Amino acid sequence: MTRTVGDFGLACGILPAGAKNSITDVPGVRVGHCTLRDGDINTGVTAILPHDGNLFRRKVTAAAHVINGFGKTVGLTQVQELGTIETPILLTNTLSVGTCATALIRDAIRQNPDIGRATGTVNPVVGECNDGPLNDIQALAIAEEHALAALADAHDGAVEQGNVGAGTGMSCFGFKGGIGSASRKFKLDAGDHHLGVLVLSNFGRRGDLVLPDGRRPDPRQTTEAERGSIMIVLATDVPLEHRQLERVARRTGAGIARLGSFWGHGSGDIAIAFSTGNTVDHDETRDLVPQMTLNEARIDLLFRAAAEATQEAVLSSMLSAIAFTGRGGTHRTSLADWLDGQSRAG
């Protein structure tokens, strides 16, 4: 069950959420999961599709921002160089990045037999976090079929959150983490627009979490180094070019900082952003191609939306996650259970 910050009387910022309060409020965006849970195997794949067409043929404008680079992603170099994404985005565990990349390549070739022959190769985009404490990551349980299952599961409804897909074995601030999503709605030129965020939360030291109302759910400080990670996927229907998207992606860091994260040495904190408002035709024949872009004097609105939605998405990942016992009896409690207990005690 998805539980939101509003269910606990919390608020992240001032902008209103979209109807589903998830990344799928951005028209065309779809999300799917494949979850593996069997004994010590607690892992999975989450897929984010910018639109329901052929992404290789109709790419979306994109950018990436590395907050702290202790991560093992695939595809970000080309995203930063060319400013586009041409496959779905897959999230999984650290040691399954290669498998998911191969699945994306095979799927792109299936749709576009000219890849690598009559036209260029394809750039798969995959992000990861280390779910090792709760999952037997050495088992390499993720297969290509699981990546394809997540793609097949993709839909534009409210995003399932918590212990699901790539988030199955993740931890956050000493609690159970996982998949979380949130969105913000605003007007530009009198029209409604959305910015949505999906996170794979697996970061933060025990004792560092700060809720929006100032409470610290677990005041026990740890001397352990920060070795977690967070993958942030940001989508918007506002027409943005690559440089503007990178600026917006950078503001997701403000959202995780509000929660108490300081982006430790061993943490991989990475944001990938795309706009459905500008697409690039792989087979374009014109020399000059028109594109819409946001008036930069209005970009603060998107900066705020990115920070607020990221903060809320992380909290939603924890509030939707149930208490979990994984590999070797390793246990993570639920933040929602702690807050429920506070309500009963009050």
MARDOBA-971155 format. One line per 4 residues: number of its first residue (from 1); for each residue x negated, y, z negated of N, C-alpha, C. Coordinates in steps of 0.001 Angstrom, whole numbers. Example, Ala and Ser with C-alpha at 12.3 -4.5 7.8 and 13.67 -1.06 7.14 Angstrom:
2
1	-13190:-5690:-7800:-12300:-4500:-7800:-13200:-3300:-7800 | -12850:-2250:-7080:-13670:-1060:-7140:-12900:30:-7870
This chain:
346
1	-841:-1198:0:0:0:0:-873:1242:0 | -572:2187:894:-1317:3427:948:-820:4365:-137 | -1721:4784:-1013:-1384:5748:-2053:-2167:7030:-1780 | -1513:8150:-1935:-2107:9421:-1549:-2429:10259:-2776
5	-3183:11327:-2560:-3525:12224:-3671:-2262:12838:-4263 | -1244:13089:-3410:3:13665:-3905:719:12761:-4887 | 553:11437:-4735:1177:10498:-5667:654:10672:-7084 | -521:11272:-7211:-1145:11450:-8526:-1250:12924:-8908
9	-494:13784:-8224:-480:15192:-8563:-1756:15931:-8215 | -2535:15394:-7272:-3782:16025:-6861:-3580:16727:-5522 | -4416:17692:-5241:-4348:18409:-3966:-5758:18719:-3492 | -5979:18535:-2194:-7281:18832:-1581:-7114:20011:-632
13	-7294:21208:-1129:-7225:22384:-285:-5825:22935:-142 | -5632:23774:900:-4391:24541:1042:-3659:24301:2354 | -4303:23693:3344:-3653:23483:4628:-2671:22316:4545 | -1558:22378:5287:-603:21268:5261:-1133:20048:6015
17	-690:18873:5588:-1045:17633:6284:-110:17413:7456 | -549:16579:8397:319:16161:9484:1379:15195:8983 | 2299:14805:9869:3433:13962:9473:2992:12629:8880 | 1930:12024:9399:1438:10742:8896:252:10905:7950
21	-257:12121:7851:-1436:12417:7038:-2565:11433:7337 | -2816:11238:8620:-3892:10341:9033:-4430:10787:10386 | -5524:10192:10781:-6177:10567:12041:-5249:10358:13230 | -4271:9487:13088:-3336:9223:14183:-2297:10336:14356
25	-2352:11386:13535:-1552:12585:13805:-2059:13311:15043 | -3319:13078:15423:-3845:13629:16666:-3255:12811:17805 | -2450:13412:18678:-1745:12641:19707:-2690:11786:20551 | -2318:10519:20712:-3096:9592:21519:-4072:8732:20743
29	-4468:9168:19554:-5455:8422:18773:-4796:7202:18141 | -5485:6071:18214:-4982:4819:17657:-6064:4165:16799 | -5636:3413:15793:-6550:2740:14867:-6102:1301:14677 | -7070:379:14657:-6771:-1029:14405:-7809:-1655:13494
33	-7448:-2751:12857:-8347:-3434:11920:-8378:-4933:12195 | -9490:-5534:11833:-9600:-6982:11687:-10274:-7236:10352 | -9611:-7988:9475:-10086:-8197:8103:-10478:-9646:7901 | -11669:-9876:7333:-12126:-11217:6988:-12275:-11291:5472
37	-11527:-12188:4857:-11663:-12396:3413:-11517:-13877:3116 | -12647:-14504:2787:-12669:-15940:2531:-13846:-16245:1616 | -13576:-16389:315:-14649:-16649:-633:-15601:-15478:-725 | -16876:-15727:-416:-17883:-14670:-469:-17889:-13786:770
41	-17078:-14126:1765:-16986:-13314:2985:-15880:-12274:2803 | -16268:-11023:2710:-15321:-9921:2518:-15769:-8750:3377 | -15347:-8752:4614:-15848:-7759:5560:-14828:-7581:6688 | -15193:-6879:7741:-14255:-6697:8840:-14703:-5655:9834
45	-13798:-5279:10719:-14047:-4294:11769:-12859:-3344:11824 | -13143:-2065:11995:-12106:-1057:12221:-12395:-356:13541 | -11361:-190:14365:-11501:421:15683:-10733:1730:15739 | -11374:2753:16308:-10729:4047:16542:-10764:4313:18040
49	-9588:4477:18652:-9477:4718:20093:-8990:6148:20323 | -9774:6990:20987:-9363:8382:21220:-8122:8523:22092 | -7907:7607:23018:-6666:7600:23803:-6428:6185:24306 | -5263:5946:24927:-4893:4583:25308:-5257:4242:26747
53	-6068:5091:27378:-6484:4823:28748:-7867:4203:28818 | -8472:4294:29980:-9808:3759:30224:-10833:4815:29809 | -11454:4610:28645:-12357:5625:28086:-13614:5817:28921 | -14057:4793:29590:-15241:4941:30430:-14938:5863:31605
57	-13732:5753:32152:-13339:6574:33290:-12931:7978:32847 | -12309:8085:31655:-11875:9388:31142:-12443:9562:29735 | -13632:10111:29698:-14363:10267:28456:-13813:11454:27660 | -14053:11443:26349:-13655:12578:25521:-14895:13352:25087
61	-14739:14664:24972:-15824:15506:24472:-16133:15104:23039 | -17427:15046:22703:-17798:14508:21393:-19111:15101:20900 | -19362:14863:19620:-20616:15270:18984:-20807:14409:17748 | -21994:14444:17193:-22290:13729:15952:-23157:14607:15070
65	-23019:14413:13774:-23868:15138:12832:-24363:14162:11777 | -25672:14100:11608:-26286:13233:10608:-26523:14057:9351 | -25749:13785:8311:-25915:14480:7037:-27146:13933:6329 | -27235:12627:6220:-28448:11939:5769:-28555:10653:6568
69	-29726:10417:7161:-29828:9424:8216:-30234:8033:7818 | -29900:7582:6623:-30238:6222:6217:-29147:5289:6726 | -29051:5158:8065:-27992:4353:8651:-28443:3692:9936 | -27647:2769:10432:-28003:1962:11601:-26903:2046:12662
73	-26650:3210:13159:-25610:3377:14171:-26134:3025:15562 | -25188:2861:16487:-25507:2676:17906:-24770:3756:18694 | -25467:4370:19642:-24826:5247:20600:-24901:6734:20331 | -25364:7164:19160:-25316:8584:18830:-26299:9422:19640
77	-27408:8836:20075:-28373:9597:20869:-27737:10122:22144 | -27017:9268:22853:-26376:9710:24095:-25200:10636:23817 | -24480:10392:22727:-23388:11294:22368:-23928:12710:22195 | -25063:12837:21518:-25642:14158:21292:-26212:14762:22569
81	-26715:13950:23448:-27323:14462:24684:-26273:14864:25717 | -25266:14012:25916:-24283:14248:26964:-22974:14853:26457 | -22724:14758:25142:-21538:15380:24586:-20244:14688:24914 | -20292:13364:25127:-19068:12610:25395:-19117:11259:24699
85	-17916:10673:24510:-17769:9286:24059:-17005:8538:25144 | -17488:7319:25496:-16897:6576:26609:-16467:5160:26235 | -16465:4851:24932:-15896:3594:24447:-15115:3899:23174 | -14283:2971:22724:-13753:3121:21362:-14908:3180:20363
89	-14628:3654:19167:-15593:3671:18072:-15281:2498:17159 | -16276:1672:16867:-16098:558:15942:-16897:818:14667 | -16303:483:13532:-16971:531:12238:-17015:-876:11668 | -18142:-1231:11022:-18297:-2586:10492:-19387:-2578:9424
93	-19903:-3767:9067:-21003:-3803:8101:-22349:-3670:8808 | -23375:-3389:8033:-24683:-3020:8569:-25254:-4043:9538 | -25150:-5314:9212:-25802:-6333:10029:-24941:-6806:11201 | -23783:-6186:11394:-22897:-6584:12494:-22785:-5524:13573
97	-23636:-4494:13508:-23573:-3411:14488:-23839:-3929:15894 | -24850:-4766:16051:-25200:-5289:17370:-24087:-6125:17977 | -23465:-6960:17156:-22360:-7791:17635:-21208:-6929:18143 | -20872:-5888:17378:-19761:-5011:17783:-20121:-4227:19040
101	-21387:-3813:19171:-21812:-3106:20381:-21664:-4006:21603 | -22053:-5265:21474:-21918:-6198:22593:-20453:-6386:22965 | -19578:-6464:21967:-18154:-6617:22247:-17620:-5414:23021 | -18036:-4211:22633:-17604:-3012:23353:-18122:-3010:24787
105	-19353:-3449:24981:-19925:-3503:26334:-19140:-4487:27201 | -18872:-5681:26666:-18116:-6674:27442:-16725:-6144:27787 | -16084:-5465:26820:-14746:-4953:27066:-14768:-3855:28130 | -15796:-3005:28092:-15914:-1948:29105:-16167:-2540:30492
109	-17004:-3579:30571:-17266:-4227:31863:-16011:-4905:32390 | -15229:-5494:31483:-13969:-6116:31910:-13055:-5088:32589 | -13012:-3889:32033:-12163:-2844:32603:-12807:-2148:33805 | -14143:-2179:33858:-14888:-1438:34889:-16006:-2322:35437
113	-15707:-3211:36379:-16708:-4153:36889:-17907:-3477:37560 | -17820:-2181:37840:-18933:-1495:38501:-20010:-1057:37523 | -19779:-1195:36203:-20768:-763:35214:-22077:-1516:35409 | -23167:-769:35461:-24494:-1366:35578:-24841:-1835:36966
117	-23897:-1675:37917:-24144:-2106:39295:-23934:-938:40251 | -22694:-574:40488:-22423:550:41389:-22400:1888:40662 | -22356:1833:39320:-22380:3067:38529:-23293:2848:37335 | -23342:3824:36411:-24265:3721:35283:-23856:2659:34274
121	-24695:2502:33256:-24358:1584:32164:-23410:2292:31197 | -23035:1602:30131:-22051:2148:29194:-22694:2327:27816 | -22260:3343:27102:-22819:3677:25795:-21822:3337:24683 | -21947:2160:24053:-21036:1814:22960:-21366:2624:21713
125	-20350:2926:20911:-20542:3693:19681:-20075:2853:18496 | -21008:2567:17592:-20718:1731:16420:-21354:2361:15188 | -20613:2407:14094:-21124:2876:12813:-21003:1792:11760 | -21717:1959:10653:-21761:896:9654:-21964:1425:8246
129	-21606:580:7285:-21989:726:5886:-22334:-665:5355 | -23112:-705:4272:-23580:-1974:3714:-22600:-2464:2650 | -21844:-3517:2965:-20891:-4075:2008:-21476:-5241:1220 | -22820:-5342:1190:-23509:-6474:587:-23106:-6861:-828
133	-22896:-5892:-1732:-22548:-6320:-3095:-21280:-7161:-3179 | -20305:-6910:-2310:-19036:-7643:-2363:-18894:-8663:-1237 | -19780:-8608:-252:-19714:-9495:906:-21054:-10187:1104 | -21024:-11453:1517:-22263:-12155:1873:-22695:-11666:3252
137	-23381:-10545:3271:-23724:-9899:4529:-24694:-10740:5352 | -25490:-11598:4680:-26421:-12459:5407:-25721:-13545:6212 | -24462:-13785:5927:-23730:-14817:6664:-23438:-14413:8101 | -23571:-13110:8417:-23301:-12625:9773:-21953:-13134:10266
141	-20930:-12907:9437:-19611:-13495:9705:-18868:-12831:10855 | -19212:-11585:11161:-18506:-10876:12230:-18928:-11421:13589 | -17947:-11805:14388:-18181:-12259:15760:-17517:-11275:16722 | -17845:-11397:18000:-17256:-10491:18995:-15739:-10574:18986
145	-15205:-11741:18711:-13750:-11900:18707:-13092:-11027:17644 | -13802:-10768:16554:-13240:-9925:15503:-13203:-8466:15938 | -14222:-8049:16661:-14215:-6691:17206:-13065:-6520:18203 | -12881:-7519:19055:-11795:-7452:20040:-10430:-7494:19358
149	-10333:-8214:18237:-9070:-8257:17498:-8734:-6895:16913 | -9741:-6181:16424:-9499:-4834:15901:-9033:-3904:17008 | -9639:-4020:18188:-9204:-3209:19332:-7756:-3531:19710 | -7427:-4815:19712:-6074:-5231:20095:-5039:-4782:19068
153	-5458:-4618:17822:-4553:-4222:16745:-4275:-2721:16733 | -4995:-1957:17536:-4916:-496:17455:-3522:20:17796 | -3035:964:16979:-1717:1572:17185:-1764:3006:16662 | -716:3764:16965:-705:5175:16599:156:5468:15376
157	505:4440:14617:1254:4638:13384:345:5065:12245 | 913:5160:11060:109:5507:9890:-1009:4483:9697 | -2180:4954:9321:-3358:4085:9200:-3283:3273:7909 | -3468:1962:8028:-3599:1118:6841:-4928:1428:6180
161	-4920:1591:4857:-6099:2088:4162:-6492:1188:2995 | -7673:1425:2454:-8158:665:1304:-8974:-537:1721 | -8636:-1714:1150:-9390:-2948:1380:-8967:-3592:2695 | -9336:-2989:3793:-8882:-3482:5090:-9964:-3220:6125
165	-10018:-4073:7151:-10984:-3874:8221:-12396:-3739:7712 | -13113:-2752:8256:-14487:-2525:7834:-14585:-2167:6358 | -13499:-1693:5758:-13513:-1279:4360:-13323:-2394:3358 | -13162:-3616:3820:-12813:-4723:2931:-13782:-4875:1767
169	-15076:-4777:2026:-16064:-5017:978:-16795:-3781:500 | -16251:-2589:729:-16972:-1359:408:-16663:-846:-1002 | -17617:-90:-1567:-17496:496:-2899:-17748:1997:-2813 | -17167:2760:-3756:-17297:4212:-3709:-17302:4773:-5134
173	-18371:5449:-5509:-18521:6042:-6843:-18288:5013:-7956 | -18690:3764:-7726:-18522:2718:-8719:-17167:2060:-8710 | -16201:2604:-7960:-14875:2026:-7805:-14807:1292:-6461 | -13672:661:-6184:-13456:62:-4866:-13223:1169:-3846
177	-13950:1104:-2744:-13784:2058:-1652:-13160:1380:-450 | -13425:1926:746:-12893:1304:1953:-12497:2304:3005 | -11394:2024:3695:-10887:2888:4760:-9938:3928:4170 | -10136:5183:4559:-9239:6252:4151:-9015:7209:5306
181	-7882:7883:5308:-7595:8821:6386:-6728:9961:5875 | -6852:11107:6522:-6048:12285:6192:-6070:13221:7388 | -5131:14163:7411:-5089:15111:8520:-4664:16484:8021 | -4878:17477:8873:-4406:18829:8617:-3742:19363:9887
185	-2675:20131:9689:-1911:20710:10795:-1997:22227:10711 | -2131:22878:11865:-2244:24335:11889:-1796:24827:13256 | -1628:26122:13370:-1169:26725:14625:-2285:27508:15287 | -2348:27394:16609:-3223:28205:17447:-2391:28670:18637
189	-2360:29980:18889:-1501:30532:19950:-68:30020:19824 | 419:29977:18586:1809:29601:18268:2112:28128:18514 | 1099:27324:18871:1320:25895:19083:734:25070:17958 | 1356:23931:17643:859:23045:16595:-354:22256:17084
193	-1368:22187:16234:-2553:21375:16500:-2906:20588:15250 | -3700:19542:15451:-4072:18672:14339:-5575:18403:14340 | -6088:18181:13146:-7433:17643:12949:-7288:16498:11963 | -7764:15319:12343:-7654:14142:11487:-9008:13530:11211
197	-9126:12889:10067:-10372:12253:9648:-10083:10830:9205 | -10955:9907:9588:-10962:8551:9048:-12343:8294:8474 | -12401:7758:7253:-13691:7470:6620:-13817:5991:6301 | -15055:5546:6307:-15445:4257:5736:-16303:4609:4537
201	-15707:4548:3332:-16377:5082:2135:-17116:3985:1386 | -18400:4209:1197:-19261:3225:531:-20436:3960:-114 | -20152:5093:-755:-21215:5975:-1220:-20897:6472:-2630 | -21826:7220:-3210:-21605:7870:-4491:-22021:7016:-5672
205	-22722:7624:-6612:-23149:6913:-7817:-22036:6911:-8870 | -21984:5857:-9647:-21060:5793:-10776:-21293:7005:-11683 | -20226:7650:-12059:-20327:8799:-12949:-20374:10135:-12257 | -20578:10153:-10937:-20696:11422:-10215:-19371:11930:-9652
209	-18348:11071:-9581:-17081:11465:-8964:-16403:12584:-9749 | -15981:13628:-9005:-15208:14728:-9575:-13893:14834:-8800 | -12764:14700:-9489:-11459:14815:-8852:-11128:16289:-8589 | -10171:16566:-7693:-9830:17959:-7387:-9388:18775:-8595
213	-8886:18118:-9645:-8468:18850:-10848:-9589:18955:-11879 | -10802:18511:-11501:-11954:18642:-12382:-12239:17442:-13256 | -11334:16466:-13302:-11585:15288:-14136:-12686:14415:-13557 | -13413:13760:-14445:-14435:12777:-14068:-13954:11410:-14546
217	-13442:10580:-13628:-12844:9311:-14044:-13788:8362:-14759 | -15054:8405:-14442:-16012:7503:-15076:-17224:8333:-15483 | -17259:8813:-16745:-18347:9702:-17154:-19673:9003:-17405 | -19699:7677:-17291:-20955:6951:-17556:-21947:7210:-16431
221	-23017:7906:-16765:-24033:8204:-15764:-24915:6982:-15523 | -25330:6800:-14287:-26211:5692:-13939:-27575:6230:-13542 | -28584:5439:-13769:-29939:5821:-13346:-30263:5227:-11981 | -29327:4491:-11415:-29570:3879:-10117:-29641:4936:-9017
225	-30472:4659:-8030:-30563:5554:-6881:-29325:5414:-6015 | -29008:6470:-5272:-27891:6430:-4326:-28294:5610:-3110 | -27626:4473:-2899:-27937:3597:-1767:-26699:3301:-938 | -25680:4122:-1059:-24450:3884:-319:-24454:4572:1026
229	-23292:4619:1640:-23147:5266:2944:-21701:5696:3138 | -21502:6630:4059:-20157:6959:4506:-20201:7246:5997 | -19265:6636:6711:-19043:6955:8116:-17782:7795:8197 | -17878:8936:8861:-16749:9855:9015:-16451:9998:10501
233	-15215:9704:10893:-14782:9906:12271:-13737:11018:12260 | -14002:12080:13001:-13126:13251:13044:-12560:13396:14446 | -11252:13612:14522:-10584:13801:15809:-9743:15067:15760 | -9639:15754:16881:-8760:16913:16981:-8233:17032:18400
237	-7047:17636:18527:-6518:17929:19851:-6821:19360:20285 | -7569:20092:19476:-8006:21437:19855:-9104:21303:20913 | -9007:21997:22041:-10070:21909:23051:-11367:22532:22525 | -12367:21700:22347:-13668:22147:21855:-14758:21613:22765
241	-15822:22377:22916:-16974:21842:23638:-17948:21238:22634 | -18974:20604:23142:-19867:19796:22320:-20460:20580:21149 | -20940:21775:21398:-21575:22554:20328:-20574:22891:19233 | -19340:23252:19604:-18321:23552:18608:-17958:22314:17794
245	-17871:21168:18462:-17569:19929:17746:-18653:19583:16728 | -19898:19817:17091:-20977:19539:16139:-20872:20454:14928 | -20498:21691:15141:-20333:22618:14021:-19195:22159:13106 | -18099:21709:13698:-16984:21224:12886:-17382:19952:12140
249	-18064:19029:12818:-18499:17785:12180:-19386:18061:10977 | -20200:19093:11057:-21104:19429:9963:-20330:19746:8686 | -19114:20291:8827:-18332:20696:7647:-17714:19516:6909 | -17754:18327:7489:-17286:17168:6727:-18148:16952:5497
253	-19404:17385:5571:-20287:17272:4420:-19775:18044:3219 | -19081:19174:3467:-18510:19935:2360:-17444:19115:1647 | -16715:18293:2409:-15667:17482:1808:-16208:16442:847 | -17315:15781:1221:-17860:14772:304:-18639:15422:-834
257	-19187:16613:-611:-19865:17324:-1694:-18876:17737:-2781 | -17648:18110:-2384:-16631:18488:-3371:-16335:17355:-4344 | -16579:16120:-3925:-16307:14959:-4764:-17471:14605:-5683 | -18601:15306:-5528:-19736:15052:-6402:-20918:14394:-5738
261	-20850:14142:-4440:-21970:13526:-3737:-23071:14545:-3462 | -24325:14097:-3595:-25448:14960:-3248:-26260:14389:-2086 | -25693:13386:-1395:-26313:12815:-209:-27724:12294:-534 | -27772:11253:-1360:-29036:10738:-1850:-29941:10178:-768
265	-31193:9978:-1145:-32227:9502:-225:-31814:8230:497 | -31187:7295:-217:-30833:6008:379:-29434:5938:930 | -28784:7087:1120:-27400:7099:1592:-27337:7466:3071 | -26577:6708:3840:-26375:7019:5244:-25049:7729:5425
269	-25093:9041:5637:-23884:9870:5701:-23811:10488:7093 | -22891:9992:7910:-22882:10342:9330:-21463:10655:9781 | -21325:11737:10559:-20022:12126:11099:-20045:12057:12626 | -18986:11504:13197:-18776:11464:14641:-17473:12201:14922
273	-17504:13170:15821:-16315:13982:16104:-15994:13954:17589 | -14698:13969:17896:-14296:14059:19302:-13040:14906:19432 | -12869:15468:20621:-11685:16256:20947:-10936:15598:22100 | -9639:15421:21912:-8810:14916:23005:-8336:16057:23901
277	-8674:17290:23523:-8256:18447:24296:-9099:18695:25530 | -10258:18078:25597:-11127:18154:26769:-11577:16753:27139 | -11347:16352:28357:-11821:15057:28826:-12725:15247:30038 | -13554:14238:30284:-14514:14284:31389:-14258:13096:32299
281	-13980:13375:33554:-13696:12344:34548:-15008:11736:35037 | -15178:10431:34806:-16407:9754:35237:-16614:9854:36740 | -15542:9925:37493:-15613:9937:38957:-15361:11335:39541 | -15608:12364:38737:-15392:13745:39178:-16214:14054:40436
285	-15579:14722:41401:-16280:15071:42649:-16527:16567:42788 | -15867:17381:41954:-16070:18829:42060:-17419:19235:41474 | -17979:20303:41990:-19220:20845:41440:-18974:21631:40151 | -17883:22358:40110:-17551:23178:38951:-16233:22688:38364
289	-16240:22454:37060:-15089:21853:36398:-14602:22795:35290 | -13334:23237:35335:-12821:24134:34295:-12549:23381:32995 | -12797:24050:31869:-12469:23492:30563:-11980:24603:29656 | -11059:24250:28762:-10615:25167:27724:-11555:25056:26535
293	-11777:26163:25829:-12538:26131:24584:-11882:27046:23562 | -12108:26740:22327:-11575:27538:21235:-12295:28877:21145 | -11546:29926:20911:-12130:31217:20568:-12900:31044:19261 | -14193:31257:19292:-15023:30955:18126:-14644:31780:16903
297	-13974:32892:17101:-13513:33684:15964:-12432:32967:15160 | -11887:31856:15706:-10851:31089:15008:-11395:29787:14410 | -12673:29549:14521:-13195:28224:14166:-13202:27959:12664 | -13146:29018:11842:-13098:28800:10399:-11902:27930:10002
301	-10820:28018:10749:-9645:27210:10459:-9975:25723:10569 | -10744:25362:11571:-11140:23963:11737:-12190:23551:10717 | -13068:24491:10335:-14040:24182:9283:-13318:23800:7993 | -12309:24598:7628:-11548:24310:6413:-10821:22976:6540
305	-10201:22746:7693:-9467:21497:7901:-10384:20290:7778 | -11601:20398:8324:-12552:19282:8262:-12945:18968:6824 | -13226:19999:6030:-13621:19788:4639:-12480:19206:3820 | -11277:19770:3977:-10136:19298:3197:-9752:17871:3569
309	-9681:17574:4859:-9260:16243:5301:-10282:15184:4906 | -11573:15522:4939:-12596:14558:4539:-12496:14252:3054 | -12375:15285:2238:-12223:15076:794:-11023:14177:502 | -9894:14480:1141:-8689:13698:876:-8796:12276:1425
313	-9434:12105:2584:-9576:10770:3158:-10389:9861:2245 | -11453:10398:1642:-12252:9591:722:-11414:9187:-483 | -10692:10155:-1071:-9855:9819:-2207:-8779:8812:-1830 | -8199:8943:-640:-7182:7992:-193:-7756:6591:-22
317	-9017:6510:416:-9657:5195:552:-9757:4507:-794 | -9990:5284:-1851:-10129:4721:-3193:-8769:4470:-3847 | -7809:5377:-3614:-6495:5228:-4224:-5696:4086:-3594 | -5948:3813:-2315:-5252:2724:-1624:-5911:1377:-1857
321	-7148:1393:-2342:-7879:143:-2582:-7448:-466:-3906 | -7204:-1763:-3894:-6847:-2460:-5133:-8107:-3048:-5748 | -8034:-3353:-7038:-9162:-3971:-7739:-9607:-5223:-6986 | -10903:-5474:-6952:-11440:-6443:-6003:-12599:-7210:-6634
325	-12570:-8534:-6508:-13684:-9374:-6924:-14247:-10048:-5684 | -15537:-9847:-5445:-16161:-10349:-4236:-17287:-11322:-4509 | -18311:-11268:-3673:-19415:-12234:-3703:-20009:-12379:-5101 | -20123:-13630:-5526:-20761:-13923:-6806:-20034:-13360:-8006
329	-18742:-13056:-7852:-17979:-12507:-8967:-18145:-11017:-9174 | -18835:-10342:-8262:-18991:-8890:-8367:-17620:-8221:-8295 | -17366:-7310:-9235:-16025:-6726:-9360:-16070:-5215:-9214 | -15047:-4680:-8568:-14852:-3232:-8489:-13427:-2910:-8935
333	-13312:-1962:-9858:-12002:-1536:-10320:-11400:-534:-9337 | -10110:-278:-9492:-9392:640:-8618:-9250:2008:-9282 | -9541:3059:-8529:-9332:4417:-9044:-7856:4635:-9359 | -6963:4068:-8556:-5529:4212:-8812:-5157:3613:-10164
337	-5769:2475:-10510:-5490:1860:-11808:-5933:2781:-12941 | -7073:3422:-12779:-7554:4353:-13808:-6575:5515:-13963 | -6134:6084:-12855:-5204:7210:-12916:-3851:6788:-13478 | -3375:5585:-13128:-2136:5068:-13713:-2270:4953:-15219
341	-3437:4478:-15669:-3682:4347:-17102:-3677:5695:-17792 | -4237:6711:-17133:-4223:8058:-17700:-2792:8576:-17846 | -1959:8274:-16858:-567:8727:-16908:178:8057:-18064 | -55:6759:-18256:609:6049:-19336:139:6559:-20701
345	-1174:6852:-20791:-1713:7346:-22068:-1197:8739:-22389 | -904:9527:-21317:-407:10889:-21527:1049:10916:-21898
